[in-house]
Amino acid sequence: SNPSKMTFATCRLQPLHFHVIFTILVNLVDCAVVFEAHRLIQFDHLGEHFGTTRTAVNHIAASVRIVGDLGRKIIVAKISEITQEKLSEIADDRRAAGLLLALPENLKEISDETIEKWKQLEHHMMNRAFEMPIYFVFMNSEIAAIFQTVETSLTDSQLDQYRFVVTAPEATPVVKFQVQNFQGSLRGSQQQINTPTIAIVAHLDSFGAAPSLSVGTNSNGSGLVVLLELIRIFRRLYEDIRTQGTYNVLFLVTGAGMLNFAGTSHWLNSIDSSILNSLEFVLCLDSLGASNDLFLHVSRPRKTDQVRQLYENFETTAEFFNVSLTVSRQKINISAQSFGFQHELFSRQKFIAATLSARKTSKDCAQSIFDRRHTVSEEILTRNIKYVAEVLCRHIYQLQHLTSLETISGEHSVGPEFVSSWLDMISRESRIAPFMKPDHPVTTQIKKLLEKSTVDFVHQEFEISDPDYKFYRTPDSDSLTVLMTAYNVKPFEFDVYLAIVIILFLVSFHVAIKAPTSMEELKAIFV
C-alpha cells in the first residue's frame, strides 16, 4: 500500500456517544428552589409613596456583609442582621437591587424585647418609600442552605451562586374596594320608643408591613373575639325572661378600622336615627389579648352623675376582679382629620363613648406582622371578656352597689373553646381592608353568627374610593403572596470552562458529520 494514500473509515456517532457528551454538560442544569415570599406593602397617602414601589426580581443574591456596588445584587439577610441604619445604607447609599428578609421559623422563641425592636424596624419600613423590591420569607432548611451558600461565597468566588427571580407583574392601584359592617341586637324586656341602648363595637381588620402576613390576632382580632363571645353570653341571658335586661344591647362589627375607622364613619352617617337617639353608652374593644394592664380611653370629664357612675363601674369592677385599669381621658380635637381610637368618632357626635384597650396610647405599635396567634394569651383574653361582661351586667341590671357580686358564672361563663376556635380562624387570615373580598372567611362567619344569635340584623356593604389613600397589589392574582425562585448558577470561571467544552463538542460534531475519508479532506475541514 502507498503510505501517502492514507484512508479514513466513515465515522458514525451513536446515541450512546451523545448521551456521554450530554452527561458531561449536565452541570448546566441545577435544581431550583421555589418558595412563597411576602412583599412589603405599597400604598400612597395624600400623594406620598410608602413601602416598596417594585415587584419584579432577577438578580444574584449577596450577603449583607458584601462590600462594593450593590446595583445588580439582591441582599439576603436575617431580620436580626438589619437595623434602620443598615437598611438606609443598603437602600439609599449603596442602592441595592432588592432585599429579602428572613423571619425566624418559630417566632414563639424570640424574646419580647427583640420582637419590639423588629416592630420598630417594620414601622420604619412602612413609613417611607423604597425604590427596590423588598420581600419577607420564613426561614426553613432550604432557605437556610441557600443563605449559607451565599454567605460562604463571600470568601470563595468559585462556589455556586443563587439568582433570585420573581416574575410577577408590577403592582397596580386598587381603585376602589368593598367594606362590610355587621350589626345585630338583643332586645330589652321593656320595648318602648325611648328604651336605652348600649352599643358594643369592634373593628375587624388588621394591618402590617406585608399584607399576606398581617393577621392581627391581637389588633384587632382579640377585640373582635371579645365582642362575639359577649354576644354568646348575653344571648343566653336575654333568652330567659328572668334574666332579660331592660336595655337593648347592640353589637357592631365594622370594617376599615385601620383606615381612619371608615366603616364606623359610614355606619354613623347611614344608620337609622332612632338607634342613634337611643344610644346611652358606646364601648369600643381594642387589643385585649396580650397585656394584664388595661386602659379605658374616654373623652368626657366626670362632670355628670351618669358619666361618673359609668367610670366608677369600670373601676370598682376592675378592683374586684384584680384587673389593672387606668381611666385615660383625652380631649377630642375637633379640627383633627384622623382618629386615634374608635370611640372618638362617637364622642364627636356627643355620645358617651370609650375604648377599652391594652394600648396606653393610640401611637403604640399595635399593627404588625409579628402580631400572631402565639402573642395572644387565652387566659388574659378570657379574663378580659369576663371583666367586660361583668361591667355590662352591673350597668344593665343596676347592680353597681353590689361590688362583690359575680354574675358571669355557671352556664353564663366564658366559653374557652369558642374563644380558642375564633382565635385560630382569625390567625389564619389576613384582613387588610383594601384586599378583603366579599366572601372573606372571617366576614362570612361573622355574618352567620350575628344572623343566628341576634335580631334586627343589618349587613352594610359599601365601596370606598378614598382619594387620600391608594393601595397597590399584584394584578390578576387571588393571592397576596408571590412565588420566588432561587436558581443555582455557576460562577464566571465555570462559564469559561463550559465554553471550552462546548467548542470541543461542536468541533467533534462537525468532524463526525463530515466524516473525512482522506488526509486532504481532514485538512479541508479546518481550512
C-alpha positions in Angstrom: 0.0 0.0 0.0 1.0 3.6 -0.7 1.7 5.5 2.6 0.8 8.8 1.0 -2.7 7.4 0.3 -4.0 7.3 3.9 -7.7 6.5 4.1 -10.3 7.0 6.9 -13.1 4.8 7.9 -16.5 6.5 7.9 -17.4 7.8 11.4 -20.9 7.4 12.9 -21.9 8.9 16.2 -24.2 6.6 18.0 -26.9 7.6 20.5 -24.6 6.4 23.3 -22.0 9.0 22.3 -24.5 11.8 22.6 -25.5 10.5 26.0 -21.9 10.6 27.2 -21.5 14.2 25.8 -24.6 15.5 27.4 -23.7 13.8 30.7 -20.6 16.0 30.7 -22.8 19.1 30.2 -25.4 18.1 32.8 -23.8 20.6 35.2 -25.6 23.3 33.2 -28.9 22.3 34.9 -29.2 22.6 38.6 -32.3 22.4 40.8 -34.3 25.5 41.6 -35.9 26.2 44.9 -39.4 27.7 44.8 -40.9 29.3 47.9 -43.6 31.8 49.0 -42.5 35.3 49.5 -44.3 38.2 51.2 -44.0 41.6 49.5 -43.6 44.8 51.6 -46.8 46.8 51.4 -47.2 49.6 48.8 -49.6 52.5 49.2 -49.9 56.2 48.7 -51.2 58.7 51.3 -52.0 62.2 50.2 -49.9 61.7 47.1 -46.8 60.5 49.0 -45.4 57.0 48.4 -44.9 54.4 51.2 -43.4 50.9 51.2 -41.9 49.3 48.1 -42.6 50.5 44.6 -41.2 47.5 42.8 -42.2 43.9 42.4 -40.0 42.1 39.8 -36.7 40.5 40.8 -34.0 38.9 38.7 -30.7 39.3 40.5 -27.8 37.5 42.0 -28.0 37.1 45.8 -25.4 38.7 48.0 -24.7 38.7 51.7 -25.5 41.7 53.8 -21.7 41.8 54.6 -20.6 42.2 51.0 -18.6 45.2 50.0 -18.7 47.2 46.8 -21.5 48.0 44.4 -25.0 46.5 45.1 -26.7 47.9 42.0 -27.2 44.4 40.5 -27.5 42.4 43.7 -30.4 41.4 45.9 -29.3 41.4 49.6 -30.4 38.3 51.6 -30.3 38.7 55.3 -31.9 37.6 58.5 -34.1 40.3 60.1 -31.8 40.2 63.1 -29.0 41.5 60.9 -30.9 44.6 59.8 -31.2 47.9 61.6 -32.7 51.1 60.4 -29.2 52.4 59.7 -28.2 49.3 57.8 -31.4 49.4 55.8 -30.7 53.0 54.8 -27.2 52.1 53.8 -28.5 49.2 51.6 -31.4 51.1 50.0 -30.1 54.7 49.8 -26.4 54.8 49.9 -25.5 51.6 48.0 -28.8 51.3 46.1 -29.2 47.5 46.2 -31.4 45.9 43.5 -33.6 44.2 46.2 -33.8 42.9 49.7 -35.0 39.5 51.1 -35.5 39.4 54.8 -35.8 36.1 56.5 -38.0 35.8 59.6 -37.4 33.0 62.2 -39.4 29.9 61.5 -40.7 29.9 65.1 -41.4 33.4 66.4 -42.5 32.0 69.8 -38.9 31.5 70.7 -38.0 35.2 70.2 -37.9 37.4 73.2 -40.4 40.3 73.6 -37.5 42.8 73.6 -36.3 41.5 70.3 -39.8 41.5 68.8 -40.3 45.1 69.9 -37.1 46.1 68.1 -38.3 44.3 64.9 -41.6 46.1 65.2 -39.8 49.4 65.2 -37.9 48.4 62.1 -41.2 47.2 60.5 -42.9 50.5 61.2 -39.9 52.4 59.8 -40.3 50.4 56.6 -44.0 51.2 56.3 -43.4 54.9 56.8 -41.0 55.6 53.9 -40.7 54.6 50.3 -38.2 52.2 48.7 -37.3 52.0 45.0 -36.2 48.4 45.4 -38.4 45.4 45.9 -38.5 44.1 49.5 -39.7 40.7 50.4 -40.1 38.6 53.6 -39.8 34.9 53.9 -39.9 32.4 56.8 -36.7 30.6 57.4 -36.6 26.8 56.7 -34.0 24.2 55.9 -33.9 25.1 52.2 -33.7 28.8 52.7 -31.1 28.3 55.4 -28.9 26.3 53.0 -29.2 29.0 50.3 -28.3 31.7 52.8 -25.3 29.6 53.9 -24.1 29.3 50.3 -24.5 33.0 49.7 -22.5 33.7 52.9 -19.7 31.3 52.1 -19.4 32.7 48.6 -18.0 35.9 50.1 -14.7 34.2 50.6 -14.7 31.7 47.7 -15.6 33.2 44.3 -15.6 29.7 42.7 -18.6 28.5 44.7 -22.0 28.3 43.2 -24.3 31.4 43.4 -28.0 31.9 43.5 -30.2 34.1 41.3 -33.5 35.1 42.8 -36.4 35.6 40.4 -39.9 37.0 40.8 -41.8 37.2 37.5 -45.0 38.7 38.9 -46.1 41.9 37.1 -45.7 45.2 38.8 -48.4 46.1 41.3 -51.4 48.2 40.2 -53.6 50.5 42.3 -56.8 49.2 43.9 -59.1 52.0 42.7 -62.0 51.0 44.9 -62.8 48.2 47.4 -65.7 46.9 49.3 -66.1 47.3 53.1 -68.6 45.5 55.3 -70.3 46.3 58.6 -72.4 43.9 60.6 -75.0 44.9 63.2 -77.2 42.9 65.4 -79.2 43.5 68.6 -80.6 41.8 71.7 -83.8 43.5 72.7 -84.6 44.5 76.3 -87.7 43.5 78.2 -89.3 46.9 78.0 -89.7 47.8 74.4 -90.6 51.5 74.3 -89.6 54.3 72.0 -87.0 55.6 74.5 -85.6 52.2 75.5 -81.9 52.9 76.1 -79.3 51.1 74.1 -75.7 50.1 74.9 -73.5 49.5 71.9 -70.6 47.2 71.9 -68.3 47.9 68.9 -65.1 46.4 67.4 -63.4 46.7 64.0 -62.3 43.5 62.3 -59.4 44.4 60.1 -55.6 44.3 60.6 -52.5 46.0 59.2 -48.8 45.3 58.9 -45.7 45.6 56.7 -46.7 42.7 54.5 -50.4 42.3 53.6 -50.1 38.5 53.4 -48.7 38.2 56.9 -51.0 40.8 58.6 -53.4 38.6 60.6 -53.6 40.9 63.6 -54.5 38.3 66.2 -54.4 40.8 69.0 -55.0 44.0 67.0 -57.8 43.8 66.5 -58.7 40.1 66.3 -58.9 39.9 70.1 -61.3 42.8 70.3 -63.5 41.1 67.7 -63.4 37.8 69.7 -64.4 39.6 72.9 -67.4 41.1 71.1 -68.5 37.7 69.6 -68.2 36.0 73.0 -70.3 38.7 74.6 -73.0 38.0 72.0 -73.0 34.4 73.1 -73.1 35.2 76.8 -75.8 37.9 76.6 -78.0 35.9 74.2 -78.3 33.3 76.9 -79.2 35.9 79.4 -81.7 37.6 77.2 -83.4 34.3 76.1 -84.6 33.7 79.7 -87.3 36.2 80.7 -86.0 36.0 84.3 -82.6 37.4 83.2 -83.5 39.6 80.3 -82.3 43.1 80.9 -84.3 46.3 80.2 -81.6 47.7 78.0 -81.2 46.9 74.3 -77.7 45.7 73.5 -76.4 46.5 70.1 -73.4 44.7 68.6 -71.5 46.4 65.8 -68.6 44.9 63.8 -67.1 47.5 61.4 -64.6 47.3 58.5 -61.7 49.5 57.5 -60.8 50.3 61.1 -57.2 50.8 60.1 -58.2 53.4 57.5 -59.3 56.1 60.0 -62.3 53.9 61.0 -64.0 54.4 57.7 -66.6 51.6 58.4 -67.6 53.3 61.7 -67.9 56.7 60.0 -70.2 55.1 57.3 -72.4 53.5 60.0 -72.8 56.7 61.9 -73.8 58.6 58.7 -76.2 55.9 57.4 -77.9 54.2 60.4 -81.5 54.9 61.4 -81.7 58.0 63.6 -83.9 56.2 66.2 -81.0 53.9 67.0 -78.6 56.8 67.4 -81.1 58.6 69.6 -81.4 55.6 71.9 -77.6 55.2 72.4 -76.8 55.7 76.1 -73.2 54.4 76.0 -70.8 53.1 73.4 -68.0 50.7 74.3 -65.3 50.0 71.7 -63.0 47.0 72.1 -59.4 47.0 71.0 -56.3 44.8 71.5 -57.4 42.9 74.7 -55.4 39.7 74.4 -51.8 40.3 75.4 -51.5 42.5 78.4 -52.6 42.5 82.0 -52.8 46.3 82.1 -56.0 47.9 80.6 -56.8 51.5 79.7 -60.3 52.9 79.4 -59.8 55.8 76.9 -62.5 58.4 77.2 -63.2 61.9 76.1 -65.7 63.2 78.6 -64.8 64.5 82.1 -66.6 63.2 85.1 -69.0 66.2 85.3 -72.3 64.5 85.2 -73.6 61.8 87.6 -74.2 59.5 84.6 -70.6 59.7 83.4 -69.2 59.5 86.9 -71.1 56.3 87.7 -70.1 54.8 84.4 -66.4 55.3 85.0 -66.7 54.2 88.6 -68.4 51.0 87.5 -65.4 50.1 85.4 -63.0 50.9 88.2 -64.8 49.1 91.1 -65.4 46.0 88.9 -61.7 46.0 87.9 -60.7 46.2 91.6 -62.9 43.3 92.5 -61.5 41.1 89.7 -57.9 42.3 90.3 -57.7 43.9 86.8 -55.2 46.8 86.4 -57.3 49.6 84.9 -56.4 53.2 84.2 -59.1 55.7 83.0 -57.3 57.8 80.4 -59.1 61.0 79.3 -58.0 62.7 76.1 -59.9 65.7 74.9 -61.3 65.4 71.4 -59.6 67.7 68.9 -62.5 68.7 66.7 -60.2 70.0 63.9 -58.2 66.8 63.7 -58.6 64.8 60.4 -57.6 61.4 61.9 -58.8 59.4 64.9 -56.6 57.6 67.4 -59.3 55.4 68.9 -62.6 54.2 67.6 -64.7 55.9 70.4 -63.6 59.3 69.2 -66.0 59.2 66.3 -68.9 58.7 68.6 -67.6 61.3 71.1 -67.5 63.9 68.3 -71.3 63.3 67.9 -71.9 63.9 71.6 -72.3 60.3 72.6 -70.8 58.9 75.8 -68.2 56.5 74.5 -65.0 54.8 75.5 -62.4 52.4 74.1 -61.2 49.6 76.3 -57.7 48.6 75.2 -54.3 47.4 76.4 -52.7 50.2 74.4 -51.7 53.1 76.5 -51.8 55.5 73.6 -53.0 55.3 70.0 -49.4 55.6 68.9 -48.3 52.3 70.3 -47.1 49.9 67.6 -50.0 47.5 67.6 -50.4 46.8 63.9 -47.6 44.4 62.9 -46.8 41.2 61.0 -45.5 39.9 64.4 -49.0 40.1 65.9 -49.8 36.4 65.5 -51.6 33.6 67.3 -48.9 33.0 69.9 -48.9 36.6 71.0 -52.4 36.3 72.5 -52.8 34.7 75.9 -56.1 32.9 76.1 -56.0 33.2 79.8 -55.7 37.0 79.7 -58.3 37.3 76.9 -60.8 35.1 78.9 -60.3 37.2 82.0 -60.9 40.4 80.0 -64.1 39.0 78.4 -65.4 38.2 81.9 -64.4 41.6 83.1 -66.3 43.4 80.3 -69.3 41.2 80.7 -69.4 41.9 84.5 -69.2 45.6 83.9 -72.1 45.5 81.4 -74.2 43.3 83.7 -73.8 45.7 86.6 -74.8 48.6 84.4 -77.7 46.8 82.7 -79.2 45.2 85.8 -78.3 48.2 88.1 -76.1 46.2 90.3 -73.3 48.8 90.8 -73.8 48.8 94.5 -73.1 45.1 94.8 -69.4 45.4 94.4 -68.6 41.8 95.4 -71.3 40.1 93.1 -70.1 37.8 90.4 -72.8 37.4 87.7 -70.9 35.7 84.8 -70.6 32.2 86.1 -72.1 28.7 85.6 -73.9 28.4 82.3 -73.1 32.0 81.5 -69.4 31.7 81.9 -66.9 32.5 79.1 -66.6 29.6 76.7 -62.9 28.8 76.2 -63.5 26.5 73.2 -65.4 29.3 71.4 -62.7 31.8 72.2 -59.9 29.4 71.0 -61.6 28.4 67.8 -62.2 32.0 66.8 -58.6 33.0 67.6 -57.4 30.1 65.4 -59.5 31.2 62.5 -58.6 34.9 62.5 -54.9 34.0 62.9 -55.1 32.2 59.5 -56.5 35.1 57.6 -55.0 38.4 56.6 -57.6 41.2 57.0 -56.3 44.3 55.4 -59.4 46.1 54.2 -58.4 47.0 50.6 -57.5 43.4 49.9 -60.5 41.6 51.5 -63.0 40.0 49.2 -66.8 40.0 49.9 -66.6 36.2 50.7 -63.7 36.5 53.1 -63.8 33.6 55.5 -63.8 35.8 58.6 -66.6 38.1 57.4 -68.6 35.1 56.2 -68.5 33.6 59.7 -69.3 36.9 61.4 -72.4 37.3 59.3 -73.6 33.7 60.1 -73.1 34.2 63.8 -74.9 37.5 64.0 -77.8 36.3 61.8 -78.2 33.3 64.1 -77.6 34.9 67.5 -79.1 38.4 67.3 -82.2 40.2 66.0 -82.6 43.2 63.7 -79.6 42.1 61.8 -78.1 44.6 59.4 -75.4 43.9 56.9 -73.9 47.0 55.3 -71.9 46.8 52.1 -70.3 49.9 50.6 -67.4 50.9 48.4 -64.5 53.0 49.4 -62.7 55.1 46.8 -60.7 57.3 49.1 -58.5 59.8 47.2 -56.3 60.2 50.3 -55.3 56.5 50.2 -54.2 54.4 47.3 -53.2 50.8 47.8 -51.4 48.5 45.3 -51.5 44.8 44.7 -50.3 42.3 42.1 -52.9 42.2 39.3 -54.7 39.0 38.2 -53.8 37.2 41.4 -56.1 35.9 44.2 -53.1 35.5 46.5 -51.3 38.2 48.4 -48.1 36.2 48.3 -45.8 35.7 45.3 -43.6 32.8 44.2 -39.9 33.5 44.3 -37.5 31.1 42.6 -33.8 30.7 43.7 -31.8 29.3 40.8 -28.4 27.8 41.4 -26.0 29.4 39.0 -22.3 28.8 38.3 -19.5 31.4 38.8 -17.7 33.1 35.9 -14.9 30.5 35.8 -17.4 27.8 35.1 -18.7 29.7 32.1 -15.2 29.8 30.7 -14.8 26.0 31.2 -18.2 25.4 29.7 -17.4 27.5 26.6 -14.3 25.4 26.0 -16.3 22.1 26.4 -19.0 23.4 24.0 -16.4 24.4 21.4 -14.7 21.0 21.6 -18.1 19.3 21.3 -19.1 21.3 18.2 -15.7 20.6 16.6 -16.2 16.9 17.3 -19.7 17.0 16.0 -18.6 18.8 12.8 -15.8 16.3 12.2 -18.2 13.4 12.8 -20.7 14.8 10.3 -18.1 15.5 7.6 -16.5 12.0 8.2 -13.3 12.6 6.1 -12.0 9.7 4.1 -8.5 11.1 3.5 -5.9 13.4 4.9 -6.8 16.0 2.4 -10.4 16.1 3.4 -9.4 16.3 7.1 -7.2 19.3 6.3 -10.0 20.9 4.3 -12.3 20.9 7.4 -10.0 23.3 9.2 -9.1 25.5 6.3 
